[in-house]
Structure formats: structure tokens, C-alpha cells
Amino acid sequence: MSPLSDTTAVDVIAPAKNDLAAVEEIAHARDQILTEIHKRIIGQDLVIDHLLTALFARGHCLFVGVPGLAKTLLISTLAETLNLDFSRIQFTPDLMPSDITGTEILEEEQTTGKRTFRFIKGPLFANIVLADEINRTPPKTQAALLQSMQEHKITAGGTTYDLQLPFSVFATQNPIEQEGTYPLPEAQLDRFMFQVDVSYPSESEEEEIVRQQTSDHRATLNPVLSPERILELQQLVLRVPVAEHVIKYAVALCRGSRPSEPGASDLVRNYVSWGAGPRASQNLILASKAKAILSGRFAASIDDVSALALPILQHRILLNYRAEAEGLRTHQVIAHLLESTPRP
């Protein structure tokens, strides 16, 4: 019997004798996770790959796509597959910071009449938090996410609370509807490891989606990993070795996007206002490590870095008005960087 058929056994991966064995096991678990997710999600293979990479690299994801592309369903399905606590926050213009972090309430004991404050945890106290339409809330509320995304902590009423691990924020954003929205500031965008563009399905995929979603059948998912095992595998990602030339290549890509750098190309100098910062270099390496072990390899490569350059850099490169006037897009700048940056 397959381990997935036993719903009582959530730890499909047996304890590893060493890191190499653990890499083989996580690659096998990845196949099982994909099998479970595809019970409800049709297509979107690259989006799912980025989602898993970010999760095991302890990163956060911003999903950009029009409504109806199953972004919310994908994230909730992942949480169910991995046996993680899931919380969805619908961001609206009237949402307050305390609505997501939590608030203190005044309670009175009936016997003594003594009054004390008690902290009520908000929806951020979950393993996977879906920030739905994150750009619909004002910057004050958006900023409430910053500490949790960076430090995995929340400060309320002068007290700091630890969030339960693993912890990831997956946010969605509609690219075509801008009325009544608040663009995310650069500091907020930089907290997201990936910006993942979610595209329309193919014709055959859409036909299958319609067939599946208009029936009365809802697939039952079998959990693949426990939260404790995910934490162990996240630690494994940190132990994945990276050759010096791979680090140099990741750093060169990011530095090449900065117009103030002495070696910046004419295209970058003429069309880019601000390039990617050091967090982008770190994310390129961390995500490459996670991508490697999910593929069954215990070493990150330059090809891993190149494959992840677009989702990691596209929300960190700010183009100027000249680029906008001439129709230049961020993905074209990244393609130029990949072509012009020499591989060691």
C-alpha cells in the first residue's frame, strides 16, 4: 500500500541517515505533493514549482494574476496537503493592522471583579497565510506584515509574540484593476522572495477545469508531510553546498541591475531607476538550494540561479519613465541581464 493511502501517516519521508539520503526522499515527497495538488489544480506546473521552492526556502510569494485562476485554491490545497494551519485574510480598504495581528481585550473576572487584558491572536498566527488582494488595503495595514515576514514575530501592545513555524505569506494581486488600490512599497515587495505571474490555462486545461469544477465531486487529499518534518527539510536547504562561482554569478546578476554600478550596461543605465538589492542575491541562492533538493540534487548550480532570476528580480527592478514611454518591460531587462552576465 502506498504511504499516501494511509491518511493516519502524515510523515511519508522516513528519518534520513544523512543529508544525501534526505535529498532523495524530499524529491520523492515532491512527486507525491504534486500528485495530491493536481487532484484539484489543473496545470500551473511552474507556479506550483515556485510555490514549493519558496516554502522550503522559507520565503514568501506574491502571485499576480486575474481573478478566477485558482490562486486561492492552490494555496489552500498546498496547506491541506502538507498538514499546515491555513488562514485567509481578505484585504479591504477598511482593514486595520490589529485585524490581522490580533488585539487586546479587557476582561473582568466575575468573582473578584479584577480586570485584565488578554491578547486575542489574529489570522497571522498560522503556518500559511493567504493575503488576498493585498494591494486593496492602505500602507498602514500593509506594514503590519513586515515584521512577521522578516522576523516571524508580531509585536502588539508592547509585547512580542513568536509565530508558529513553518510560516509563509502568500499574497495575491490583480494586475488589471487599479482603482481603489494601494501599490505595495518597495520595502514590502522586497520581503517577497518571488513574484509569480499566474497565466491563463491552455484550452485543454480549461476544458478539464470546467469539467471538474462543475461536478459534485471534490477530491480528498492525503497529507504528505508534517509541520515538524517541513522544518527539518527547511534546515536541510541551508546545508546544501553552493560553489563559489555560483554565488559570484548570483551577485553579478543583481549588481548588473543597478544603474549606479561601474559595470552596468547602457540598457540598465538608460532605463532602470533602481536595481535589485542584496536580499535578491540571498534569495537567488536560497531558492536555488531549495530547487536543487526538490529535484533530487545536493548542490545548487548556475542553471538553478538562471531559472529563478525572473520571479526573484522582476519586482525588485524599478524602471524609469523613459522605459515606460518606450514600452520596455522588466522581463526584457532581466533577459538582457541573463544574456550579458558572463557565466564563470
VOGU-3710 file (C-alpha; in Angstrom, 3 decimals, decimal comma):
1> msplsdttav> 0,000/0,000/0,000  1,287/3,478/-0,872  2,075/5,725/2,117  -0,377/8,257/0,680  -3,212/5,801/1,008  -2,782/5,761/4,782  -4,340/9,010/5,962  -3,109/8,426/9,511  0,544/8,510/8,496  1,474/12,051/7,593
11> dviapakndl> 5,257/11,565/7,591  5,876/9,917/4,236  9,595/10,571/4,495  11,420/8,283/6,931  14,146/9,801/9,114  17,225/10,271/6,946  20,578/8,725/7,831  22,386/11,594/6,144  21,697/14,626/4,031  22,154/12,838/0,714
21> aaveeiahar> 19,503/10,314/1,662  17,222/13,153/2,770  17,566/14,803/-0,642  16,419/11,617/-2,370  13,488/11,408/-0,008  12,350/15,014/-0,469  12,463/14,592/-4,247  10,158/11,582/-3,829  7,912/13,578/-1,495  7,748/16,361/-4,091
31> dqilteihkr> 6,250/13,916/-6,592  3,662/12,879/-4,015  2,840/16,509/-3,196  2,319/17,256/-6,886  0,057/14,218/-7,217  -2,116/15,462/-4,359  -2,228/19,083/-5,586  -3,163/18,035/-9,123  -6,249/16,327/-7,767  -7,707/19,841/-7,524
41> iigqdlvidh> -5,405/22,058/-9,589  -5,174/21,590/-13,363  -1,917/22,737/-14,977  0,066/25,657/-13,475  3,135/23,402/-13,083  5,653/26,273/-12,990  3,557/28,198/-10,458  3,426/25,122/-8,206  7,202/24,627/-8,547  7,825/28,219/-7,426
51> lltalfargh> 5,366/27,792/-4,568  7,144/24,694/-3,242  10,569/26,258/-3,748  9,577/29,316/-1,727  8,069/27,205/1,047  11,159/25,045/1,571  13,433/28,105/1,270  11,395/29,869/3,994  10,304/32,524/1,529  7,109/34,373/0,711
61> clfvgvpgla> 5,335/34,648/-2,653  3,334/37,349/-4,411  1,004/35,857/-7,037  -0,091/38,248/-9,769  -2,975/37,189/-11,980  -6,515/38,000/-12,989  -9,389/36,613/-10,882  -10,504/33,038/-11,407  -7,113/31,380/-11,930  -7,358/29,243/-8,751
71> ktllistlae> -4,685/31,149/-6,814  -6,588/30,855/-3,543  -7,487/27,215/-4,193  -3,851/26,362/-4,934  -2,571/27,810/-1,668  -5,300/26,241/0,479  -4,700/22,902/-1,274  -0,978/23,107/-0,509  -1,712/23,770/3,167  -4,048/20,780/3,347
81> tlnldfsriq> -1,550/18,534/1,555  1,217/19,465/3,993  -0,995/19,331/7,096  -0,380/23,029/7,849  -2,653/25,553/9,530  -4,139/27,849/6,888  -5,539/31,352/7,282  -7,047/33,598/4,616  -7,209/37,378/5,033  -9,343/39,362/2,610
91> ftpdlmpsdi> -7,605/42,720/2,366  -10,027/45,661/2,121  -9,643/49,454/2,410  -11,064/49,464/5,959  -8,838/46,650/7,280  -6,824/47,696/10,345  -3,431/46,312/11,486  -4,998/44,768/14,589  -7,417/42,872/12,357  -4,532/40,735/11,119
101> tgteileeeq> -2,040/40,757/14,008  -4,520/40,475/16,870  -5,832/42,746/19,586  -6,022/43,053/23,357  -9,396/42,899/25,059  -10,287/43,898/28,601  -11,755/41,057/30,629  -13,315/41,178/34,083  -13,365/38,227/36,465  -16,900/37,740/37,748
111> ttgkrtfrfi> -15,805/36,572/41,201  -13,180/39,199/42,042  -14,063/41,997/39,645  -10,416/42,203/38,636  -9,830/43,482/35,127  -7,006/42,197/32,957  -6,008/42,475/29,315  -5,950/39,340/27,189  -4,402/39,125/23,728  -6,578/37,584/21,029
121> kgplfanivl> -4,424/36,219/18,219  -5,189/37,391/14,693  -5,140/35,389/11,452  -1,370/35,868/11,066  -0,917/33,133/13,661  -0,989/30,312/11,111  1,579/28,321/9,122  0,388/29,547/5,727  -1,279/32,937/5,465  -3,069/33,966/2,282
131> adeinrtppk> -3,135/37,748/1,917  -5,865/38,016/-0,702  -5,734/41,184/-2,851  -3,010/42,632/-0,663  -2,923/45,916/-2,572  -6,501/46,781/-1,579  -5,547/47,848/1,937  -3,758/51,090/2,940  0,012/51,140/3,601  -0,524/51,259/7,389
141> tqaallqsmq> -2,100/47,805/7,311  0,309/46,501/4,687  3,166/47,486/7,008  1,746/45,226/9,738  3,059/42,296/7,697  6,668/43,490/7,595  7,824/42,222/10,995  6,085/38,887/10,629  7,551/38,265/7,165  11,094/39,151/8,190
151> ehkitaggtt> 11,375/38,077/11,834  8,480/35,606/12,238  7,299/37,693/15,183  4,431/40,072/15,945  4,535/42,980/18,387  1,225/44,096/19,879  0,604/46,154/22,984  4,312/46,305/23,719  4,622/42,503/23,787  6,345/40,424/21,101
161> ydlqlpfsvf> 4,846/37,070/20,158  6,568/34,300/18,194  4,714/32,909/15,196  4,384/29,181/14,774  6,808/27,699/12,256  6,891/26,962/9,400  5,472/30,340/8,409  4,910/31,713/4,899  2,857/34,558/3,489  1,374/34,029/0,047
171> atqnpieqeg> -0,268/37,151/-1,332  -2,399/37,722/-4,430  -2,736/40,808/-6,575  -4,916/41,647/-9,554  -2,771/43,260/-12,301  -5,609/44,864/-14,266  -7,767/46,526/-11,620  -6,044/49,580/-10,149  -8,975/51,706/-8,940  -9,159/51,776/-5,155
181> typlpeaqld> -5,806/50,040/-4,702  -2,604/50,993/-2,895  0,626/49,970/-4,688  2,944/47,964/-2,470  6,006/49,988/-1,391  9,425/48,716/-2,400  10,238/47,651/1,176  7,138/45,452/1,206  7,826/43,990/-2,243  11,389/43,155/-1,246
191> rfmfqvdvsy> 10,081/40,891/1,525  8,617/38,562/-1,107  11,092/36,027/-2,414  9,099/35,515/-5,632  6,665/37,455/-7,742  4,909/34,708/-9,664  2,835/35,604/-12,718  -0,176/33,309/-12,988  -1,305/32,998/-16,609  -4,407/31,634/-18,291
201> pseseeeeiv> -4,638/27,847/-18,695  -4,370/26,168/-22,077  -7,539/25,225/-23,948  -7,375/21,568/-22,903  -6,612/22,538/-19,299  -9,535/24,961/-19,222  -11,874/22,279/-20,546  -10,751/19,954/-17,735  -11,153/22,756/-15,181  -14,727/23,385/-16,310
211> rqqtsdhrat> -15,474/19,666/-16,253  -14,067/19,262/-12,741  -15,430/22,402/-11,114  -18,988/21,983/-12,406  -19,398/18,478/-10,987  -20,338/17,430/-7,464  -17,041/15,609/-6,905  -14,391/17,136/-4,642  -11,146/15,221/-4,387  -9,981/14,094/-0,969
221> lnpvlsperi> -6,360/14,937/-0,208  -3,953/12,775/1,771  -1,364/14,668/3,851  2,218/14,086/2,784  4,386/15,821/5,392  4,030/17,082/8,947  4,993/20,631/10,043  7,869/19,193/12,076  9,286/17,390/9,046  8,957/20,511/6,903
231> lelqqlvlrv> 11,042/22,435/9,452  13,725/19,745/9,247  13,754/19,953/5,463  13,979/23,739/5,592  17,102/23,287/7,700  18,386/20,850/5,088  18,095/23,601/2,448  20,517/25,744/4,468  23,067/22,915/4,432  23,040/22,497/0,659
241> pvaehvikya> 26,501/23,465/-0,627  26,945/26,202/-3,208  30,117/26,606/-5,244  31,865/29,949/-5,136  31,308/30,587/-8,855  27,539/30,149/-8,399  27,495/32,782/-5,649  29,567/35,118/-7,810  27,117/34,670/-10,682  24,070/35,437/-8,491
251> valcrgsrps> 25,750/38,544/-7,103  26,824/39,665/-10,587  23,240/39,366/-11,869  21,928/41,580/-9,090  24,725/44,138/-9,275  24,293/44,320/-13,034  20,706/45,541/-12,499  21,889/48,660/-10,635  22,446/51,713/-12,870  24,945/53,188/-10,389
261> epgasdlvrn> 27,321/50,223/-10,723  30,503/50,966/-12,722  29,980/47,904/-14,925  26,278/48,477/-15,631  25,253/48,139/-19,272  23,890/51,030/-21,338  20,399/49,491/-21,255  20,411/49,403/-17,454  21,817/52,935/-17,171  19,256/54,349/-19,575
271> yvswgagpra> 16,095/52,558/-18,435  16,457/51,473/-14,794  15,934/53,768/-11,808  16,746/51,251/-9,077  18,131/47,749/-9,247  17,862/44,677/-7,041  19,368/44,869/-3,557  21,395/42,346/-1,538  18,255/40,490/-0,423  17,773/39,480/-4,059
281> sqnlilaska> 21,239/37,879/-4,135  20,476/35,958/-0,956  17,110/34,816/-2,297  18,671/33,631/-5,551  20,995/31,345/-3,628  18,421/30,152/-1,075  15,834/29,423/-3,757  18,456/27,663/-5,910  19,283/25,419/-2,963  15,611/24,559/-2,473
291> kailsgrfaa> 15,129/23,970/-6,199  18,123/21,642/-6,212  16,945/19,380/-3,397  13,402/19,295/-4,756  14,969/17,979/-7,967  16,983/15,359/-6,072  20,341/17,169/-6,229  22,506/18,176/-3,262  24,208/21,142/-4,922  22,854/24,346/-6,439
301> siddvsalal> 24,004/25,295/-9,941  24,168/28,319/-12,199  21,245/26,879/-14,158  19,167/26,968/-10,965  20,029/30,639/-10,489  19,144/31,468/-14,112  15,826/29,619/-13,903  14,796/31,638/-10,844  16,071/35,050/-11,945  12,743/36,258/-13,391
311> pilqhrilln> 10,435/35,622/-10,391  13,073/36,867/-7,937  14,186/40,012/-9,764  11,115/41,302/-11,594  9,540/43,032/-8,577  12,877/44,420/-7,408  13,884/46,316/-10,555  12,244/49,729/-10,916  12,152/51,127/-14,444  12,154/54,850/-15,214
321> yraeaeglrt> 9,750/56,964/-17,247  11,816/56,549/-20,400  11,371/52,777/-20,244  7,633/53,213/-19,755  7,412/55,618/-22,684  9,277/53,242/-24,987  7,372/50,150/-23,849  10,305/48,367/-22,218  9,267/45,771/-19,638  11,083/44,389/-16,618
331> hqviahlles> 11,254/40,868/-18,014  13,160/42,240/-21,029  15,727/43,821/-18,716  16,149/40,510/-16,873  16,567/38,651/-20,159  19,269/41,172/-21,071  21,000/40,578/-17,719  20,975/36,820/-18,248  22,461/37,237/-21,718  25,083/39,818/-20,782
341> tprp> 26,269/38,466/-17,430  29,190/36,098/-18,069  28,997/32,656/-16,539  32,142/31,863/-14,510
//
